[in-house]
């Protein structure tokens, strides 16, 4: 039985970031040294596939 439903229209609980933002954040946090061209290619591929974090 469902007792409640919560909607997050204003992005207070969940925030959708672009593929570029979250991929770069992961690369920085992991301490990887990836060339900008390689990151751009990965971002383009993720966006083609409609990837979300």
Backbone atoms as SQL, in Angstrom:
CREATE TABLE atoms (id INTEGER PRIMARY KEY, chain TEXT, resi INTEGER, resn TEXT, atom TEXT, x REAL, y REAL, z REAL);
INSERT INTO atoms VALUES
  (1, 'A', 1, 'UNK', 'N', 0.843, -1.170, 0.000),
  (2, 'A', 1, 'UNK', 'CA', 0.000, 0.000, 0.000),
  (3, 'A', 1, 'UNK', 'C', 0.895, 1.242, 0.000),
  (4, 'A', 2, 'UNK', 'N', 0.620, 2.170, -0.896),
  (5, 'A', 2, 'UNK', 'CA', 1.362, 3.431, -0.958),
  (6, 'A', 2, 'UNK', 'C', 0.766, 4.400, 0.048),
  (7, 'A', 3, 'UNK', 'N', 1.614, 4.936, 0.931),
  (8, 'A', 3, 'UNK', 'CA', 1.133, 5.866, 1.950),
  (9, 'A', 3, 'UNK', 'C', 1.473, 7.305, 1.635),
  (10, 'A', 4, 'UNK', 'N', 2.332, 7.517, 0.662),
  (11, 'A', 4, 'UNK', 'CA', 2.698, 8.890, 0.322),
  (12, 'A', 4, 'UNK', 'C', 3.529, 8.935, -0.947),
  (13, 'A', 5, 'UNK', 'N', 3.510, 10.077, -1.567),
  (14, 'A', 5, 'UNK', 'CA', 4.302, 10.311, -2.774),
  (15, 'A', 5, 'UNK', 'C', 4.983, 11.657, -2.615),
  (16, 'A', 6, 'UNK', 'N', 6.257, 11.707, -2.970),
  (17, 'A', 6, 'UNK', 'CA', 6.988, 12.966, -2.851),
  (18, 'A', 6, 'UNK', 'C', 7.483, 13.379, -4.237),
  (19, 'A', 7, 'UNK', 'N', 7.274, 14.630, -4.577),
  (20, 'A', 7, 'UNK', 'CA', 7.756, 15.184, -5.833),
  (21, 'A', 7, 'UNK', 'C', 8.810, 16.240, -5.529),
  (22, 'A', 8, 'UNK', 'N', 9.823, 16.291, -6.357),
  (23, 'A', 8, 'UNK', 'CA', 10.920, 17.243, -6.159),
  (24, 'A', 8, 'UNK', 'C', 11.055, 18.112, -7.406),
  (25, 'A', 9, 'UNK', 'N', 10.108, 18.997, -7.601),
  (26, 'A', 9, 'UNK', 'CA', 10.095, 19.817, -8.803),
  (27, 'A', 9, 'UNK', 'C', 11.162, 20.904, -8.797),
  (28, 'A', 10, 'UNK', 'N', 11.567, 21.369, -7.649),
  (29, 'A', 10, 'UNK', 'CA', 12.509, 22.492, -7.603),
  (30, 'A', 10, 'UNK', 'C', 13.958, 22.048, -7.474),
  (31, 'A', 11, 'UNK', 'N', 14.202, 20.741, -7.504),
  (32, 'A', 11, 'UNK', 'CA', 15.576, 20.255, -7.440),
  (33, 'A', 11, 'UNK', 'C', 16.201, 20.338, -6.063),
  (34, 'A', 12, 'UNK', 'N', 15.392, 20.255, -5.017),
  (35, 'A', 12, 'UNK', 'CA', 15.941, 20.352, -3.671),
  (36, 'A', 12, 'UNK', 'C', 16.536, 19.030, -3.188),
  (37, 'A', 13, 'UNK', 'N', 15.999, 17.915, -3.638),
  (38, 'A', 13, 'UNK', 'CA', 16.510, 16.611, -3.226),
  (39, 'A', 13, 'UNK', 'C', 17.442, 16.005, -4.269),
  (40, 'A', 14, 'UNK', 'N', 17.089, 16.147, -5.510),
  (41, 'A', 14, 'UNK', 'CA', 17.877, 15.602, -6.606),
  (42, 'A', 14, 'UNK', 'C', 18.209, 16.715, -7.576),
  (43, 'A', 15, 'UNK', 'N', 19.442, 16.718, -8.041),
  (44, 'A', 15, 'UNK', 'CA', 19.867, 17.753, -8.982),
  (45, 'A', 15, 'UNK', 'C', 20.491, 17.054, -10.179),
  (46, 'A', 16, 'UNK', 'N', 19.961, 17.312, -11.356),
  (47, 'A', 16, 'UNK', 'CA', 20.512, 16.709, -12.561),
  (48, 'A', 16, 'UNK', 'C', 21.606, 17.615, -13.090),
  (49, 'A', 17, 'UNK', 'N', 22.794, 17.060, -13.215),
  (50, 'A', 17, 'UNK', 'CA', 23.937, 17.800, -13.743),
  (51, 'A', 17, 'UNK', 'C', 24.205, 17.328, -15.162),
  (52, 'A', 18, 'UNK', 'N', 24.863, 18.157, -15.917),
  (53, 'A', 18, 'UNK', 'CA', 25.235, 17.756, -17.272),
  (54, 'A', 18, 'UNK', 'C', 26.283, 16.649, -17.198),
  (55, 'A', 19, 'UNK', 'N', 26.399, 15.899, -18.280),
  (56, 'A', 19, 'UNK', 'CA', 27.406, 14.840, -18.338),
  (57, 'A', 19, 'UNK', 'C', 28.800, 15.421, -18.146),
  (58, 'A', 20, 'UNK', 'N', 29.038, 16.601, -18.701),
  (59, 'A', 20, 'UNK', 'CA', 30.357, 17.241, -18.577),
  (60, 'A', 20, 'UNK', 'C', 30.674, 17.556, -17.119),
  (61, 'A', 21, 'UNK', 'N', 29.692, 18.089, -16.388),
  (62, 'A', 21, 'UNK', 'CA', 29.932, 18.450, -14.989),
  (63, 'A', 21, 'UNK', 'C', 30.262, 17.236, -14.138),
  (64, 'A', 22, 'UNK', 'N', 29.461, 16.187, -14.259),
  (65, 'A', 22, 'UNK', 'CA', 29.707, 15.060, -13.364),
  (66, 'A', 22, 'UNK', 'C', 30.913, 14.250, -13.786),
  (67, 'A', 23, 'UNK', 'N', 31.204, 14.156, -15.096),
  (68, 'A', 23, 'UNK', 'CA', 32.396, 13.426, -15.515),
  (69, 'A', 23, 'UNK', 'C', 33.657, 14.146, -15.046),
  (70, 'A', 24, 'UNK', 'N', 33.685, 15.455, -15.194),
  (71, 'A', 24, 'UNK', 'CA', 34.855, 16.210, -14.742),
  (72, 'A', 24, 'UNK', 'C', 35.024, 16.121, -13.224),
  (73, 'A', 25, 'UNK', 'N', 33.920, 16.135, -12.493),
  (74, 'A', 25, 'UNK', 'CA', 33.994, 16.013, -11.034),
  (75, 'A', 25, 'UNK', 'C', 34.579, 14.661, -10.630),
  (76, 'A', 26, 'UNK', 'N', 34.180, 13.604, -11.324),
  (77, 'A', 26, 'UNK', 'CA', 34.709, 12.268, -11.032),
  (78, 'A', 26, 'UNK', 'C', 36.199, 12.205, -11.338),
  (79, 'A', 27, 'UNK', 'N', 36.591, 12.767, -12.479),
  (80, 'A', 27, 'UNK', 'CA', 37.999, 12.748, -12.881),
  (81, 'A', 27, 'UNK', 'C', 38.858, 13.502, -11.865),
  (82, 'A', 28, 'UNK', 'N', 38.389, 14.662, -11.432),
  (83, 'A', 28, 'UNK', 'CA', 39.143, 15.456, -10.452),
  (84, 'A', 28, 'UNK', 'C', 39.230, 14.719, -9.120),
  (85, 'A', 29, 'UNK', 'N', 38.094, 14.189, -8.654),
  (86, 'A', 29, 'UNK', 'CA', 38.088, 13.510, -7.356),
  (87, 'A', 29, 'UNK', 'C', 38.973, 12.262, -7.365),
  (88, 'A', 30, 'UNK', 'N', 39.023, 11.578, -8.511),
  (89, 'A', 30, 'UNK', 'CA', 39.849, 10.376, -8.617),
  (90, 'A', 30, 'UNK', 'C', 41.330, 10.709, -8.799),
  (91, 'A', 31, 'UNK', 'N', 41.619, 11.970, -9.095),
  (92, 'A', 31, 'UNK', 'CA', 43.002, 12.375, -9.279),
  (93, 'A', 31, 'UNK', 'C', 43.596, 11.967, -10.616),
  (94, 'A', 32, 'UNK', 'N', 42.742, 11.721, -11.592),
  (95, 'A', 32, 'UNK', 'CA', 43.210, 11.316, -12.915),
  (96, 'A', 32, 'UNK', 'C', 43.670, 12.529, -13.703),
  (97, 'A', 33, 'UNK', 'N', 44.623, 12.317, -14.568),
  (98, 'A', 33, 'UNK', 'CA', 45.104, 13.372, -15.453),
  (99, 'A', 33, 'UNK', 'C', 44.675, 13.017, -16.873),
  (100, 'A', 34, 'UNK', 'N', 43.475, 13.432, -17.242),
  (101, 'A', 34, 'UNK', 'CA', 42.935, 13.124, -18.568),
  (102, 'A', 34, 'UNK', 'C', 43.030, 14.354, -19.456),
  (103, 'A', 35, 'UNK', 'N', 43.533, 14.184, -20.687),
  (104, 'A', 35, 'UNK', 'CA', 43.599, 15.316, -21.613),
  (105, 'A', 35, 'UNK', 'C', 42.200, 15.851, -21.924),
  (106, 'A', 36, 'UNK', 'N', 42.094, 17.156, -22.129),
  (107, 'A', 36, 'UNK', 'CA', 40.799, 17.791, -22.382),
  (108, 'A', 36, 'UNK', 'C', 40.088, 17.164, -23.581),
  (109, 'A', 37, 'UNK', 'N', 40.832, 16.848, -24.633),
  (110, 'A', 37, 'UNK', 'CA', 40.224, 16.241, -25.817),
  (111, 'A', 37, 'UNK', 'C', 39.588, 14.895, -25.523),
  (112, 'A', 38, 'UNK', 'N', 40.237, 14.123, -24.663),
  (113, 'A', 38, 'UNK', 'CA', 39.697, 12.819, -24.276),
  (114, 'A', 38, 'UNK', 'C', 38.429, 12.985, -23.443),
  (115, 'A', 39, 'UNK', 'N', 38.448, 13.942, -22.524),
  (116, 'A', 39, 'UNK', 'CA', 37.250, 14.220, -21.724),
  (117, 'A', 39, 'UNK', 'C', 36.101, 14.679, -22.612),
  (118, 'A', 40, 'UNK', 'N', 36.395, 15.567, -23.556),
  (119, 'A', 40, 'UNK', 'CA', 35.356, 16.060, -24.464),
  (120, 'A', 40, 'UNK', 'C', 34.745, 14.921, -25.276),
  (121, 'A', 41, 'UNK', 'N', 35.579, 13.997, -25.742),
  (122, 'A', 41, 'UNK', 'CA', 35.081, 12.853, -26.508),
  (123, 'A', 41, 'UNK', 'C', 34.175, 11.976, -25.640),
  (124, 'A', 42, 'UNK', 'N', 34.568, 11.759, -24.395),
  (125, 'A', 42, 'UNK', 'CA', 33.746, 10.966, -23.473),
  (126, 'A', 42, 'UNK', 'C', 32.425, 11.660, -23.178),
  (127, 'A', 43, 'UNK', 'N', 32.474, 12.965, -22.971),
  (128, 'A', 43, 'UNK', 'CA', 31.253, 13.733, -22.706),
  (129, 'A', 43, 'UNK', 'C', 30.318, 13.647, -23.904),
  (130, 'A', 44, 'UNK', 'N', 30.854, 13.807, -25.099),
  (131, 'A', 44, 'UNK', 'CA', 30.019, 13.724, -26.301),
  (132, 'A', 44, 'UNK', 'C', 29.346, 12.365, -26.409),
  (133, 'A', 45, 'UNK', 'N', 30.083, 11.314, -26.114),
  (134, 'A', 45, 'UNK', 'CA', 29.508, 9.964, -26.184),
  (135, 'A', 45, 'UNK', 'C', 28.429, 9.775, -25.121),
  (136, 'A', 46, 'UNK', 'N', 28.683, 10.233, -23.915),
  (137, 'A', 46, 'UNK', 'CA', 27.675, 10.134, -22.854),
  (138, 'A', 46, 'UNK', 'C', 26.406, 10.890, -23.227),
  (139, 'A', 47, 'UNK', 'N', 26.559, 12.078, -23.805),
  (140, 'A', 47, 'UNK', 'CA', 25.391, 12.876, -24.187),
  (141, 'A', 47, 'UNK', 'C', 24.626, 12.228, -25.336),
  (142, 'A', 48, 'UNK', 'N', 25.334, 11.587, -26.265),
  (143, 'A', 48, 'UNK', 'CA', 24.666, 10.864, -27.352),
  (144, 'A', 48, 'UNK', 'C', 23.790, 9.746, -26.795),
  (145, 'A', 49, 'UNK', 'N', 24.261, 9.116, -25.735),
  (146, 'A', 49, 'UNK', 'CA', 23.532, 8.008, -25.114),
  (147, 'A', 49, 'UNK', 'C', 22.524, 8.481, -24.070),
  (148, 'A', 50, 'UNK', 'N', 22.428, 9.797, -23.881),
  (149, 'A', 50, 'UNK', 'CA', 21.504, 10.405, -22.904),
  (150, 'A', 50, 'UNK', 'C', 21.811, 9.960, -21.477),
  (151, 'A', 51, 'UNK', 'N', 23.098, 9.851, -21.177),
  (152, 'A', 51, 'UNK', 'CA', 23.522, 9.399, -19.848),
  (153, 'A', 51, 'UNK', 'C', 23.236, 10.459, -18.794),
  (154, 'A', 52, 'UNK', 'N', 22.851, 10.012, -17.628),
  (155, 'A', 52, 'UNK', 'CA', 22.623, 10.878, -16.475),
  (156, 'A', 52, 'UNK', 'C', 23.391, 10.307, -15.299),
  (157, 'A', 53, 'UNK', 'N', 23.851, 11.181, -14.421),
  (158, 'A', 53, 'UNK', 'CA', 24.582, 10.689, -13.249),
  (159, 'A', 53, 'UNK', 'C', 23.704, 9.869, -12.329);
